[in-house]
Amino acid sequence: MKRKLLLLTAFVLAIYMVSAQDYIRPGSVTHDYYTGPESGAPKQGNKKFSLGVSFGVAVPMQDFGSTNVNNSFWDFNSPDSVRLQGFAKPGFHFNITASYLITDNIGIMLMIGGSSNSFDVNTFSATIGYPVYVSSNSYYTSEYLIGPFVSLPLSQKFTAKISAMIGIASSSYPSIDIALNDTLTAELDFNGGNGFAYNIGAGIEYNVNSNLSILLNLSYTGVTINYPSWMETYSSPGYYPLQITHSNDETQMSIGLLKPTLGIDYKF
């Protein structure tokens, strides 16, 4: 019995050593393999570079999606507040990524993204109690981020990805026209701003083949946008517009974007 066990063990070791030797033999035709739970799965570790594009929904959070103006800039009982509320609706998001695997599982990623969210004019007007008109009723938030990611093979076809990035984000604020009465209109314009941003994300990647994969991802971007100045312009029929520039009056808005996306990655 012991002899049979020793022979079986020697046979298995011999097969293992031959297989390993075939895998690393220079000039031989080999296949890429995952070191994950299932053998024979395509390994993306040998594909160091990847380019991806994703599309999805941008769900506004924090002050960006808030309609509560209490103690904010739009609360006329506290005019000294610098905190803006966004009244943003869910919108569209896209991003382009470029990544490089430093090891089989850890790499660095660069992401450029953009989100478009509409401004809820009707809710804003009802909240402040005045008729409101906006010339451009949408936000556009840009993201320029970089940071590490982890790629963890789960099976022959599936890989988990986790990322954490930092960078810069910028966002506009719509120009607001408020009809104070039948003849007097106030227009408020905020200079575009930016701020330090962070992004965390997690997703599942389906490997179509060794070069192409489909990625389902959920990420969150947080940033406080600082608007360096703003201007108010009062207009009335028969009078020249009166402009008041607040060149040193900074306002800010905390932006949160929850982004479920679907995209593709090309590895090479």
Backbone as CSV, one residue per row, in Angstrom:
resi,resn,N_x,N_y,N_z,CA_x,CA_y,CA_z,C_x,C_y,C_z
1,MET,0.836,-1.211,0.000,0.000,0.000,0.000,0.865,1.253,0.000
2,LYS,1.927,1.232,0.858,2.815,2.380,0.923,3.541,2.561,-0.405
3,ARG,3.908,1.405,-1.008,4.624,1.482,-2.280,3.756,2.106,-3.362
4,LYS,2.484,1.690,-3.404,1.559,2.267,-4.392,1.378,3.769,-4.175
5,LEU,1.295,4.164,-2.906,1.121,5.589,-2.588,2.336,6.391,-3.022
6,LEU,3.537,5.816,-2.797,4.763,6.510,-3.203,4.847,6.636,-4.719
7,LEU,4.462,5.549,-5.420,4.487,5.601,-6.881,3.490,6.629,-7.418
8,LEU,2.294,6.680,-6.820,1.276,7.646,-7.245,1.754,9.069,-7.019
9,THR,2.374,9.301,-5.850,2.890,10.636,-5.540,3.979,11.040,-6.518
10,ALA,4.886,10.121,-6.822,5.956,10.400,-7.768,5.403,10.697,-9.153
11,PHE,4.342,9.970,-9.560,3.722,10.185,-10.863,3.104,11.574,-10.972
12,VAL,2.390,11.984,-9.910,1.751,13.315,-9.897,2.799,14.408,-9.939
13,LEU,3.878,14.263,-9.158,4.952,15.261,-9.148,5.625,15.358,-10.505
14,ALA,5.788,14.221,-11.172,6.409,14.225,-12.489,5.567,14.986,-13.500
15,ILE,4.255,14.753,-13.463,3.353,15.479,-14.359,3.401,16.973,-14.088
16,TYR,3.415,17.326,-12.805,3.451,18.753,-12.419,4.720,19.423,-12.928
17,MET,5.880,18.736,-12.762,7.157,19.308,-13.170,7.232,19.445,-14.685
18,VAL,6.709,18.488,-15.409,6.710,18.568,-16.872,5.823,19.704,-17.349
19,SER,4.638,19.813,-16.710,3.712,20.894,-17.086,4.335,22.246,-16.834
20,ALA,4.976,22.402,-15.671,5.609,23.677,-15.333,6.734,23.975,-16.295
21,GLN,7.497,22.938,-16.686,8.602,23.149,-17.595,8.101,23.567,-18.965
22,ASP,6.998,22.964,-19.430,6.419,23.328,-20.715,5.939,24.760,-20.700
23,TYR,5.424,25.221,-19.558,4.839,26.572,-19.467,5.897,27.652,-19.625
24,ILE,7.103,27.414,-19.101,8.126,28.458,-19.107,9.183,28.230,-20.177
25,ARG,9.028,27.190,-20.994,10.050,26.880,-21.985,10.130,28.001,-23.010
26,PRO,11.293,28.602,-23.216,11.442,29.692,-24.191,11.118,29.213,-25.592
27,GLY,10.397,30.085,-26.315,10.109,29.803,-27.711,8.944,28.876,-27.924
28,SER,8.382,28.330,-26.860,7.250,27.428,-27.025,5.971,28.207,-27.136
29,VAL,4.928,27.593,-27.703,3.610,28.208,-27.806,2.867,27.941,-26.517
30,THR,2.561,28.989,-25.792,1.897,28.833,-24.499,0.607,29.615,-24.473
31,HIS,-0.183,29.374,-23.445,-1.410,30.104,-23.201,-1.297,30.800,-21.858
32,ASP,-2.036,31.915,-21.726,-2.041,32.652,-20.469,-3.049,32.026,-19.520
33,TYR,-2.689,31.933,-18.253,-3.570,31.309,-17.277,-3.726,32.183,-16.060
34,TYR,-4.928,32.175,-15.506,-5.172,32.803,-14.214,-4.558,31.960,-13.114
35,THR,-4.231,32.590,-12.030,-3.834,31.862,-10.825,-5.000,31.813,-9.858
36,GLY,-6.181,31.935,-10.400,-7.381,31.970,-9.574,-7.880,30.598,-9.214
37,PRO,-9.109,30.550,-8.694,-9.655,29.291,-8.196,-9.791,28.218,-9.256
38,GLU,-10.037,28.602,-10.524,-10.244,27.611,-11.563,-9.037,27.586,-12.486
39,SER,-8.521,26.390,-12.756,-7.391,26.279,-13.665,-7.871,26.451,-15.094
40,GLY,-6.937,26.824,-15.966,-7.264,26.940,-17.375,-7.974,28.216,-17.730
41,ALA,-8.092,29.167,-16.827,-8.780,30.418,-17.122,-7.806,31.411,-17.715
42,PRO,-8.230,32.243,-18.688,-7.337,33.223,-19.291,-6.810,34.181,-18.233
43,LYS,-5.528,34.397,-18.198,-4.920,35.287,-17.202,-4.707,36.665,-17.789
44,GLN,-5.247,37.697,-17.167,-5.058,39.037,-17.658,-3.765,39.631,-17.124
45,GLY,-3.085,38.925,-16.198,-1.864,39.463,-15.623,-0.802,39.705,-16.681
46,ASN,-0.780,38.883,-17.761,0.188,39.067,-18.818,-0.204,40.206,-19.754
47,LYS,-1.413,40.679,-19.655,-1.862,41.849,-20.399,-1.739,43.042,-19.465
48,LYS,-0.673,43.753,-19.575,-0.384,44.796,-18.598,-1.230,46.058,-18.791
49,PHE,-1.489,46.425,-20.040,-2.204,47.667,-20.332,-3.664,47.378,-20.675
50,SER,-4.524,48.335,-20.357,-5.922,48.234,-20.777,-6.511,49.626,-20.960
51,LEU,-7.405,49.720,-21.908,-8.162,50.946,-22.172,-9.639,50.604,-22.075
52,GLY,-10.404,51.464,-21.397,-11.818,51.176,-21.210,-12.695,52.394,-21.382
53,VAL,-13.934,52.154,-21.698,-14.938,53.212,-21.778,-16.225,52.680,-21.167
54,SER,-16.874,53.520,-20.346,-18.095,53.101,-19.651,-19.141,54.200,-19.708
55,PHE,-20.400,53.784,-19.644,-21.527,54.712,-19.649,-22.516,54.284,-18.563
56,GLY,-23.214,55.272,-18.014,-24.190,54.928,-16.988,-24.942,56.131,-16.476
57,VAL,-25.375,56.028,-15.231,-26.221,57.044,-14.598,-25.416,57.794,-13.543
58,ALA,-25.654,59.097,-13.446,-25.033,59.933,-12.414,-26.126,60.362,-11.439
59,VAL,-26.118,59.786,-10.243,-27.138,60.077,-9.232,-26.574,61.148,-8.278
60,PRO,-27.203,62.348,-8.232,-26.669,63.432,-7.400,-26.931,63.199,-5.916
61,MET,-25.919,63.506,-5.082,-26.027,63.356,-3.639,-25.397,64.567,-2.958
62,GLN,-25.445,64.587,-1.621,-24.984,65.705,-0.805,-25.749,66.975,-1.196
63,ASP,-25.104,68.167,-1.077,-25.802,69.416,-1.409,-26.172,69.487,-2.883
64,PHE,-25.443,68.775,-3.707,-25.690,68.786,-5.150,-27.115,68.341,-5.470
65,GLY,-27.595,67.334,-4.800,-28.938,66.839,-5.066,-29.986,67.346,-4.095
66,SER,-29.566,68.207,-3.146,-30.483,68.665,-2.099,-31.422,69.760,-2.595
67,THR,-32.631,69.757,-2.052,-33.611,70.826,-2.319,-33.977,71.559,-1.036
68,ASN,-33.239,71.308,0.035,-33.484,71.957,1.322,-32.599,73.202,1.430
69,VAL,-33.203,74.380,1.342,-32.431,75.624,1.306,-32.202,76.232,2.685
70,ASN,-32.660,75.601,3.735,-32.487,76.162,5.080,-31.006,76.389,5.377
71,ASN,-30.708,77.619,5.811,-29.328,78.021,6.155,-28.360,77.870,4.997
72,SER,-28.868,78.008,3.776,-28.026,77.959,2.598,-28.013,79.325,1.914
73,PHE,-27.312,79.417,0.792,-27.244,80.658,0.027,-28.628,81.124,-0.398
74,TRP,-29.512,80.152,-0.691,-30.844,80.493,-1.200,-31.866,80.722,-0.091
75,ASP,-31.442,80.684,1.139,-32.314,81.025,2.264,-32.177,82.522,2.507
76,PHE,-33.187,83.284,2.086,-33.089,84.742,2.155,-33.133,85.271,3.581
77,ASN,-33.383,84.380,4.538,-33.301,84.790,5.943,-31.879,84.681,6.490
78,SER,-30.996,84.054,5.724,-29.588,83.976,6.133,-28.712,84.265,4.922
79,PRO,-28.702,85.519,4.462,-28.037,85.869,3.208,-26.526,85.738,3.240
80,ASP,-25.937,85.578,4.417,-24.481,85.475,4.495,-23.968,84.059,4.250
81,SER,-24.855,83.083,4.108,-24.413,81.703,3.900,-23.752,81.555,2.529
82,VAL,-22.696,80.771,2.463,-21.978,80.549,1.202,-22.267,79.162,0.632
83,ARG,-23.129,78.408,1.259,-23.388,77.025,0.852,-24.526,76.973,-0.164
84,LEU,-24.201,76.484,-1.367,-25.187,76.372,-2.443,-25.863,75.005,-2.416
85,GLN,-27.123,75.002,-2.797,-27.861,73.755,-3.009,-28.023,73.547,-4.504
86,GLY,-27.914,72.295,-4.946,-27.837,72.042,-6.381,-29.142,71.811,-7.111
87,PHE,-30.154,71.249,-6.455,-31.424,70.906,-7.117,-31.160,70.072,-8.381
88,ALA,-30.155,69.210,-8.332,-29.783,68.419,-9.508,-30.606,67.143,-9.596
89,LYS,-30.920,66.759,-10.812,-31.647,65.523,-11.084,-30.658,64.441,-11.547
90,PRO,-31.058,63.157,-11.447,-30.215,62.101,-12.005,-29.937,62.347,-13.479
91,GLY,-28.709,62.049,-13.893,-28.318,62.344,-15.265,-27.444,61.252,-15.867
92,PHE,-26.611,61.671,-16.799,-25.810,60.749,-17.613,-24.335,60.871,-17.232
93,HIS,-23.646,59.730,-17.189,-22.213,59.722,-16.888,-21.463,58.861,-17.895
94,PHE,-20.252,59.299,-18.235,-19.347,58.472,-19.026,-17.936,58.642,-18.481
95,ASN,-17.101,57.665,-18.724,-15.700,57.807,-18.356,-14.819,56.977,-19.273
96,ILE,-13.572,57.420,-19.391,-12.543,56.717,-20.149,-11.410,56.407,-19.185
97,THR,-10.929,55.176,-19.193,-9.877,54.781,-18.265,-8.692,54.193,-19.027
98,ALA,-7.525,54.398,-18.453,-6.302,53.746,-18.921,-5.616,53.178,-17.689
99,SER,-5.247,51.904,-17.743,-4.672,51.272,-16.559,-3.460,50.426,-16.924
100,TYR,-2.608,50.225,-15.906,-1.402,49.420,-16.071,-1.229,48.544,-14.841
101,LEU,-1.083,47.242,-15.069,-0.876,46.301,-13.979,0.608,46.244,-13.613
102,ILE,0.918,46.646,-12.387,2.293,46.597,-11.900,2.662,45.167,-11.526
103,THR,1.747,44.473,-10.872,1.876,43.046,-10.585,0.673,42.348,-11.194
104,ASP,0.517,41.057,-10.916,-0.638,40.331,-11.457,-1.957,40.861,-10.920
105,ASN,-1.942,41.483,-9.748,-3.193,41.881,-9.108,-3.300,43.365,-8.764
106,ILE,-2.210,44.093,-8.789,-2.222,45.500,-8.369,-1.731,46.379,-9.505
107,GLY,-2.441,47.485,-9.748,-2.052,48.384,-10.819,-2.407,49.818,-10.510
108,ILE,-2.216,50.668,-11.497,-2.548,52.082,-11.370,-3.465,52.462,-12.519
109,MET,-4.432,53.352,-12.223,-5.464,53.698,-13.193,-5.605,55.204,-13.321
110,LEU,-5.807,55.654,-14.545,-6.109,57.051,-14.846,-7.520,57.114,-15.403
111,MET,-8.338,58.031,-14.878,-9.715,58.133,-15.348,-10.075,59.573,-15.678
112,ILE,-10.705,59.767,-16.814,-11.282,61.055,-17.205,-12.771,60.823,-17.394
113,GLY,-13.588,61.565,-16.656,-15.031,61.340,-16.715,-15.828,62.623,-16.772
114,GLY,-17.074,62.492,-17.150,-17.974,63.637,-17.208,-19.394,63.227,-16.874
115,SER,-20.094,64.096,-16.167,-21.488,63.833,-15.790,-22.346,65.040,-16.126
116,SER,-23.504,64.781,-16.692,-24.457,65.839,-17.018,-25.725,65.620,-16.201
117,ASN,-26.094,66.651,-15.422,-27.303,66.585,-14.577,-28.128,67.841,-14.784
118,SER,-29.421,67.675,-14.959,-30.292,68.824,-15.181,-30.667,69.494,-13.860
119,PHE,-30.966,70.791,-13.944,-31.359,71.605,-12.797,-32.879,71.605,-12.697
120,ASP,-33.399,71.270,-11.518,-34.849,71.178,-11.318,-35.426,72.577,-11.098
121,VAL,-35.744,73.240,-12.204,-36.207,74.631,-12.153,-37.527,74.751,-11.397
122,ASN,-38.459,73.864,-11.639,-39.781,73.971,-11.024,-39.710,73.837,-9.502
123,THR,-38.936,72.855,-9.024,-38.802,72.689,-7.576,-38.071,73.867,-6.959
124,PHE,-37.044,74.377,-7.652,-36.302,75.531,-7.147,-37.216,76.747,-7.036
125,SER,-38.012,76.988,-8.060,-38.929,78.134,-8.058,-39.952,78.018,-6.931
126,ALA,-40.508,76.824,-6.758,-41.497,76.630,-5.692,-40.859,76.772,-4.314
127,THR,-39.597,76.386,-4.184,-38.925,76.436,-2.885,-38.607,77.855,-2.453
128,ILE,-38.091,78.697,-3.377,-37.712,80.057,-2.995,-38.887,81.029,-3.092
129,GLY,-39.979,80.612,-3.755,-41.182,81.440,-3.790,-41.204,82.500,-4.872
130,TYR,-40.356,82.371,-5.899,-40.329,83.326,-7.012,-40.267,82.562,-8.329
131,PRO,-40.851,83.147,-9.400,-40.672,82.535,-10.718,-39.200,82.589,-11.124
132,VAL,-38.721,81.506,-11.723,-37.296,81.396,-12.054,-37.151,80.945,-13.498
133,TYR,-36.125,81.510,-14.151,-35.760,81.088,-15.496,-34.256,80.845,-15.523
134,VAL,-33.840,79.792,-16.209,-32.411,79.527,-16.365,-32.099,79.383,-17.850
135,SER,-31.024,80.039,-18.301,-30.649,79.981,-19.712,-30.074,78.611,-20.064
136,SER,-29.364,78.017,-19.124,-28.833,76.664,-19.306,-29.183,75.874,-18.056
137,ASN,-30.076,74.911,-18.200,-30.598,74.236,-17.009,-29.892,72.918,-16.711
138,SER,-28.580,72.851,-16.986,-27.872,71.611,-16.707,-26.478,71.889,-16.142
139,TYR,-26.018,70.937,-15.351,-24.657,70.945,-14.824,-23.795,70.032,-15.699
140,TYR,-22.502,70.359,-15.749,-21.548,69.415,-16.306,-20.382,69.326,-15.336
141,THR,-20.150,68.136,-14.816,-19.090,67.909,-13.836,-18.004,67.061,-14.476
142,SER,-16.781,67.589,-14.491,-15.639,66.882,-15.063,-14.788,66.289,-13.949
143,GLU,-14.202,65.128,-14.211,-13.325,64.455,-13.246,-12.015,64.060,-13.916
144,TYR,-10.908,64.321,-13.219,-9.581,63.914,-13.681,-8.900,63.247,-12.495
145,LEU,-8.845,61.907,-12.522,-8.469,61.146,-11.338,-7.384,60.115,-11.648
146,ILE,-6.608,59.776,-10.626,-5.592,58.744,-10.747,-5.447,58.026,-9.414
147,GLY,-5.133,56.737,-9.464,-4.966,55.998,-8.219,-4.810,54.508,-8.454
148,PRO,-4.631,53.742,-7.388,-4.407,52.304,-7.512,-5.710,51.518,-7.675
149,PHE,-5.567,50.319,-8.216,-6.705,49.397,-8.274,-6.195,47.985,-8.022
150,VAL,-7.113,47.131,-7.596,-6.810,45.729,-7.331,-7.678,44.872,-8.242
151,SER,-7.063,43.907,-8.891,-7.765,42.979,-9.774,-7.655,41.576,-9.194
152,LEU,-8.800,40.975,-8.847,-8.816,39.681,-8.178,-9.601,38.663,-9.007
153,PRO,-8.923,37.699,-9.643,-9.627,36.654,-10.400,-10.539,35.838,-9.487
154,LEU,-11.783,35.683,-9.918,-12.747,34.904,-9.145,-12.996,33.540,-9.761
155,SER,-12.933,33.478,-11.095,-13.183,32.226,-11.797,-12.605,32.342,-13.192
156,GLN,-12.959,31.392,-14.030,-12.452,31.394,-15.396,-12.883,32.638,-16.155
157,LYS,-14.072,33.147,-15.871,-14.618,34.252,-16.647,-14.767,35.554,-15.860
158,PHE,-14.759,35.491,-14.548,-15.076,36.677,-13.765,-13.886,37.160,-12.933
159,THR,-13.758,38.490,-12.864,-12.706,39.145,-12.087,-13.328,40.295,-11.300
160,ALA,-12.945,40.434,-10.045,-13.399,41.563,-9.227,-12.373,42.684,-9.305
161,LYS,-12.859,43.926,-9.381,-11.976,45.083,-9.428,-12.386,46.098,-8.371
162,ILE,-11.402,46.600,-7.649,-11.623,47.622,-6.624,-10.625,48.745,-6.880
163,SER,-11.097,49.999,-6.850,-10.219,51.135,-7.127,-10.444,52.248,-6.118
164,ALA,-9.403,53.058,-5.940,-9.468,54.242,-5.079,-8.607,55.317,-5.724
165,MET,-9.222,56.409,-6.135,-8.506,57.444,-6.881,-8.733,58.827,-6.285
166,ILE,-7.811,59.722,-6.582,-7.925,61.122,-6.181,-7.600,61.995,-7.377
167,GLY,-7.974,63.281,-7.300,-7.677,64.187,-8.395,-8.448,65.486,-8.284
168,ILE,-8.799,66.025,-9.431,-9.485,67.313,-9.516,-10.829,67.130,-10.215
169,ALA,-11.840,67.830,-9.720,-13.150,67.866,-10.382,-13.590,69.312,-10.525
170,SER,-14.305,69.590,-11.583,-14.838,70.932,-11.809,-16.311,70.829,-12.174
171,SER,-17.054,71.886,-11.864,-18.485,71.867,-12.163,-19.005,73.285,-12.329
172,SER,-19.942,73.440,-13.220,-20.596,74.729,-13.434,-21.800,74.853,-12.505
173,TYR,-22.360,76.062,-12.453,-23.634,76.277,-11.761,-24.503,77.101,-12.704
174,PRO,-25.761,76.714,-12.934,-26.605,77.429,-13.904,-26.779,78.904,-13.551
175,SER,-26.898,79.723,-14.578,-27.231,81.131,-14.391,-28.713,81.241,-14.026
176,ILE,-28.997,81.895,-12.904,-30.358,81.941,-12.358,-30.981,83.322,-12.584
177,ASP,-32.144,83.377,-13.227,-32.925,84.615,-13.385,-34.156,84.520,-12.501
178,ILE,-34.245,85.435,-11.537,-35.364,85.420,-10.591,-36.249,86.639,-10.831
179,ALA,-37.529,86.417,-11.082,-38.487,87.513,-11.255,-38.964,87.954,-9.876
180,LEU,-38.369,89.034,-9.342,-38.703,89.496,-8.000,-40.093,90.120,-7.938
181,ASN,-40.486,90.776,-9.034,-41.863,91.277,-9.175,-42.158,91.419,-10.664
182,ASP,-43.218,92.147,-11.005,-43.621,92.230,-12.411,-42.605,92.961,-13.273
183,THR,-41.779,93.808,-12.686,-40.867,94.631,-13.480,-39.381,94.430,-13.153
184,LEU,-39.074,93.832,-12.024,-37.684,93.724,-11.589,-37.210,92.264,-11.632
185,THR,-36.092,92.063,-12.322,-35.505,90.726,-12.445,-34.075,90.742,-11.936
186,ALA,-33.711,89.714,-11.187,-32.340,89.567,-10.693,-31.713,88.339,-11.340
187,GLU,-30.542,88.540,-11.965,-29.802,87.438,-12.566,-28.547,87.172,-11.749
188,LEU,-28.323,85.919,-11.361,-27.166,85.538,-10.570,-26.294,84.571,-11.365
189,ASP,-25.018,84.960,-11.505,-24.057,84.157,-12.257,-22.896,83.781,-11.349
190,PHE,-22.563,82.493,-11.338,-21.464,81.984,-10.522,-20.323,81.549,-11.439
191,ASN,-19.127,82.059,-11.144,-17.963,81.642,-11.919,-17.672,80.171,-11.645
192,GLY,-17.336,79.437,-12.700,-17.068,78.010,-12.558,-15.952,77.733,-11.572
193,GLY,-16.073,76.632,-10.870,-15.089,76.313,-9.842,-14.600,74.880,-9.931
194,ASN,-13.686,74.533,-9.043,-13.162,73.176,-8.980,-12.786,72.839,-7.545
195,GLY,-12.362,71.615,-7.323,-11.991,71.189,-5.979,-11.303,69.836,-6.001
196,PHE,-10.727,69.477,-4.874,-10.076,68.171,-4.714,-11.143,67.083,-4.649
197,ALA,-10.982,66.046,-5.447,-11.991,64.990,-5.545,-11.394,63.632,-5.196
198,TYR,-12.258,62.750,-4.722,-11.871,61.364,-4.493,-12.928,60.455,-5.105
199,ASN,-12.511,59.249,-5.440,-13.420,58.294,-6.054,-13.095,56.895,-5.562
200,ILE,-14.113,56.171,-5.144,-13.956,54.768,-4.794,-14.920,53.957,-5.656
201,GLY,-14.470,52.791,-6.088,-15.304,51.996,-6.968,-15.052,50.511,-6.819
202,ALA,-16.041,49.735,-7.198,-15.933,48.280,-7.180,-16.791,47.725,-8.310
203,GLY,-16.277,46.670,-8.946,-17.022,46.117,-10.057,-16.680,44.670,-10.339
204,ILE,-17.455,44.096,-11.235,-17.246,42.725,-11.695,-16.983,42.769,-13.197
205,GLU,-15.906,42.106,-13.602,-15.505,42.082,-14.999,-15.742,40.687,-15.582
206,TYR,-16.416,40.648,-16.720,-16.635,39.385,-17.433,-15.675,39.332,-18.609
207,ASN,-14.811,38.328,-18.598,-13.779,38.201,-19.628,-14.335,37.471,-20.850
208,VAL,-14.585,38.216,-21.904,-15.067,37.621,-23.148,-13.971,36.766,-23.772
209,ASN,-12.760,37.318,-23.821,-11.577,36.581,-24.244,-10.366,37.223,-23.578
210,SER,-9.168,36.866,-24.002,-7.975,37.368,-23.327,-7.747,38.854,-23.562
211,ASN,-8.431,39.455,-24.549,-8.239,40.869,-24.858,-9.418,41.758,-24.522
212,LEU,-10.598,41.177,-24.449,-11.801,41.990,-24.292,-12.619,41.534,-23.092
213,SER,-13.108,42.495,-22.333,-13.960,42.173,-21.185,-15.058,43.215,-21.036
214,ILE,-16.115,42.819,-20.348,-17.255,43.699,-20.045,-17.245,43.970,-18.545
215,LEU,-17.381,45.245,-18.177,-17.258,45.643,-16.774,-18.542,46.288,-16.264
216,LEU,-19.086,45.723,-15.193,-20.205,46.321,-14.471,-19.631,46.922,-13.198
217,ASN,-19.799,48.243,-13.024,-19.091,48.932,-11.946,-20.031,49.877,-11.188
218,LEU,-19.723,50.072,-9.909,-20.427,51.057,-9.091,-19.366,51.897,-8.385
219,SER,-19.417,53.215,-8.585,-18.410,54.084,-7.980,-19.074,55.320,-7.396
220,TYR,-18.314,55.981,-6.525,-18.804,57.202,-5.883,-17.708,58.255,-5.923
221,THR,-18.055,59.442,-6.393,-17.130,60.577,-6.402,-17.641,61.638,-5.437
222,GLY,-16.741,62.145,-4.605,-17.068,63.223,-3.683,-16.121,64.391,-3.886
223,VAL,-16.670,65.608,-3.882,-15.854,66.817,-4.067,-16.634,68.025,-3.551
224,THR,-15.923,68.996,-3.008,-16.515,70.286,-2.662,-16.019,71.304,-3.676
225,ILE,-16.940,71.814,-4.487,-16.591,72.782,-5.522,-16.612,74.186,-4.922
226,ASN,-15.530,74.904,-5.123,-15.444,76.293,-4.659,-15.619,77.233,-5.849
227,TYR,-16.653,78.072,-5.785,-16.891,79.075,-6.819,-16.282,80.388,-6.327
228,PRO,-15.233,80.902,-7.005,-14.451,82.010,-6.459,-15.188,83.341,-6.376
229,SER,-16.204,83.545,-7.208,-16.917,84.827,-7.190,-18.270,84.660,-7.867
230,TRP,-19.105,85.661,-7.704,-20.396,85.643,-8.372,-20.857,87.068,-8.630
231,MET,-21.831,87.215,-9.536,-22.328,88.534,-9.935,-23.847,88.534,-9.950
232,GLU,-24.426,89.640,-9.492,-25.883,89.804,-9.584,-26.184,91.014,-10.459
233,THR,-27.149,90.845,-11.346,-27.539,91.896,-12.277,-29.036,92.145,-12.148
234,TYR,-29.401,93.399,-11.837,-30.806,93.767,-11.677,-31.263,94.523,-12.915
235,SER,-32.393,94.074,-13.492,-32.918,94.680,-14.709,-34.363,95.095,-14.498
236,SER,-34.708,96.271,-15.059,-36.073,96.774,-14.992,-36.329,97.585,-16.253
237,PRO,-37.519,97.517,-16.865,-37.804,98.262,-18.098,-37.558,99.762,-17.908
238,GLY,-36.843,100.360,-18.874,-36.572,101.793,-18.827,-35.327,102.156,-18.052
239,TYR,-34.653,101.173,-17.432,-33.449,101.453,-16.654,-32.307,100.563,-17.149
240,TYR,-31.089,101.134,-17.043,-29.926,100.326,-17.382,-29.736,99.239,-16.317
241,PRO,-29.268,98.074,-16.737,-29.035,97.020,-15.735,-28.011,97.476,-14.690
242,LEU,-28.284,97.112,-13.456,-27.367,97.396,-12.348,-26.616,96.115,-12.015
243,GLN,-25.283,96.175,-12.140,-24.462,95.005,-11.866,-23.680,95.180,-10.573
244,ILE,-23.722,94.150,-9.758,-22.955,94.122,-8.512,-22.059,92.893,-8.553
245,THR,-20.752,93.135,-8.540,-19.793,92.034,-8.624,-19.275,91.676,-7.239
246,HIS,-19.403,90.415,-6.885,-18.897,89.905,-5.600,-17.595,89.148,-5.893
247,SER,-16.549,89.909,-6.182,-15.303,89.310,-6.643,-14.579,88.530,-5.553
248,ASN,-14.841,88.847,-4.298,-14.162,88.159,-3.196,-15.110,87.296,-2.359
249,ASP,-16.332,87.137,-2.842,-17.333,86.358,-2.096,-17.401,84.938,-2.670
250,GLU,-16.696,84.047,-2.037,-16.645,82.665,-2.499,-17.846,81.872,-2.006
251,THR,-18.407,81.079,-2.900,-19.468,80.149,-2.518,-18.970,78.728,-2.776
252,GLN,-19.671,77.757,-2.229,-19.235,76.364,-2.417,-20.420,75.419,-2.393
253,MET,-20.220,74.266,-3.007,-21.259,73.238,-3.027,-20.593,71.865,-2.934
254,SER,-21.058,71.052,-1.988,-20.557,69.688,-1.873,-21.306,68.810,-2.876
255,ILE,-20.538,68.102,-3.693,-21.104,67.259,-4.749,-20.786,65.795,-4.457
256,GLY,-21.807,64.982,-4.498,-21.649,63.541,-4.448,-22.282,62.941,-5.690
257,LEU,-21.584,62.032,-6.347,-22.107,61.373,-7.545,-21.980,59.862,-7.385
258,LEU,-23.124,59.186,-7.339,-23.160,57.730,-7.316,-23.370,57.263,-8.754
259,LYS,-22.442,56.419,-9.257,-22.420,56.142,-10.695,-22.394,54.639,-10.990
260,PRO,-23.536,54.026,-11.246,-23.545,52.662,-11.780,-23.284,52.721,-13.289
261,THR,-22.313,51.948,-13.773,-21.943,52.014,-15.185,-21.739,50.623,-15.772
262,LEU,-21.795,50.586,-17.090,-21.511,49.377,-17.853,-20.547,49.761,-18.967
263,GLY,-19.473,48.996,-19.131,-18.495,49.366,-20.141,-17.702,48.189,-20.651
264,ILE,-16.704,48.505,-21.484,-15.833,47.480,-22.039,-14.380,47.866,-21.781
265,ASP,-13.525,46.862,-21.650,-12.090,47.040,-21.465,-11.365,46.274,-22.552
266,TYR,-10.375,46.926,-23.159,-9.535,46.240,-24.136,-8.140,46.124,-23.550
267,LYS,-7.625,44.916,-23.456,-6.317,44.643,-22.836,-5.272,44.327,-23.904
268,PHE,-4.068,44.791,-23.660,-2.985,44.509,-24.590,-1.633,44.549,-23.887
